[in-house]
Amino acid sequence: MGIRFVLMVNKQGQTRLAQYYEYLTVEERRTLEGEIVRKCLARNEHQCSFVEHRNYKIVYRRYASLFFLVGVDDGENELAILEFIHLLVETMDRHFGNVCELDIMFHLEKVHFMLEEMVMNGCIVETSKSNILTPIQLMDKTSS
């Protein structure tokens, strides 16, 4: 399947966005997020960005005050997932102009829409920033 979930978490460990591509109950999600966030935030910048947890491989990257965590299958390429995280951040930067935690909080539906354009059923299906942003820009035009 590939990607199992995408989390965006601030430095205090508060989840700002969670997108799951497999079914987990709310309690399972809460427990999983707590364990993963504690494990990743406890690591320093000199340690690698890959952590194994339960049956997941967690690939994470910190941009400013946000951590982007992606849970994947064991067979997934970690470097490709790091590139995916970078593409997601670049896409949000292009739309919001130097994206920050507040942009994600106040425009959560747009960030979810970007993720939905990029990932379908746990597989990366779109990597072109302009193709990802075109529907969002059209929605912005029609709403103004």
C-alpha positions, 0 to 999 in steps of 0.5 A: 500500500505504501503510505499509511498516514501523514501527520503534521505536529508542532514542537509541543507535540500537538497534532495539526493535521492527521490523514490516515490511509488505513482504518484505525479507531479514534483510540488507536489513532490517539495512542499511535500518534502519542507514541510516535510523536514522543519518539520523534520529538525526543530525537536530536537533529544529528540522528537520522530521520527514520524510526521503526515503530510497531509495524510502521517505518516512520519518516519525518522531517522538521521544517521551522516549528512543524514536524512532518511525519509519514508512516509507511510500510517496511518496503517503502523507500525512505528517501522517496518519502523524504522527497514527498515531504519536501514536495508537500512543503514546497507546494504549501509554500507556493500557495501560502507563501512561506507556510507556517503552523497558523496557515495549516490551522486556518486553512486545514481544508486546503492542506487536506485537499493538497494531500488528496491531490498528491496521495490516493489510497496510500500511493503517491499519484501527483508530484507536479506542484501546478497540477496540485494547486490548480484546483485550489486556485480555481476554488479560490477564484470562485469563492471570491 
